[in-house]
Amino acid sequence: MAKKDDTYLIMPKIHSEYNVDDLENALTEKASEILTDEEGESPSFIFLSGGFFDVQGFAYSALRAWKGAAKPSAKDSGRRPLLEATFASLSVYLSSLLSLQSDFYYAYQEVKEILLEKKREDLWAIISEKLPFISLPPKEMYGKQVSPISPYFVIQQDDELILGELYPSVYLTNIIKSIKSRFFVFFQFEGYTAFGFFDSLPPRENFGFEEATREFDREISPENLVKYVKKAKNLKEVLIALIHAHNNAFLEQFLIEDYETLLRKLLGDEL
């Protein structure tokens, strides 16, 4: 087998240097506060929100609280942002699958409501046993039930937020040896998305599942976003503020010019 190296990795580069430090700090501190457990431990995390740029590019803003992670820089400090490149590229790959997962979830709920309204609990019992719209772990992780389409399984989900874990078949540890966990969240808000990746599973009650989020109804400015996020009661509201911050270029933005090369490695196509 050929010796592996990281020369194929496409590192993020600076796309926009403008950054409101107070907003970045408020977002990072609130995320850490919300994810802290009863023992006072908060997982390492990276949150990012972005969108496609050109043909194979992905531009994003990020929040970082991951020990040892290197932030993309214009200077060659000797430390490469491998973790950020990995998660940014995975976000591109997972976003389309998770959007489909959300569509399935809506359909699943609508079918349930229609059948129960028509007093067809018998049909609903059949559908609920089959779980046709919910991704399942692979055979090695969940008996004989196998997911045919996705590289992850869902831990919990509502209309806006998905908490999941990647399969071992996503070869993260072949890229970054220190990654021991595969937990992630995917959030959709007004047509935009945000991702979060963790090195351990945070307290689930703080995610905001099945909770209504506060509307951000003020002028979009760094000051108003700071006020909003400081009162955030769950992770969903932090991610709403991150999406607004990215869309309005209040945080540094970084660009991966070719995410497909890294994705082929992460998914094992070239191992």
Beta strands, then each sheet from edge to edge (+ up, - down):
strand 1: 13-16
strand 2: 45-53
strand 3: 57-65
strand 4: 152-157
strand 5: 161-166
strand 6: 183-189
strand 7: 192-198
strand 8: 253-256
sheet 1: 1+ 8- 3+ 2- 7+ 6- 5+ 4-
end
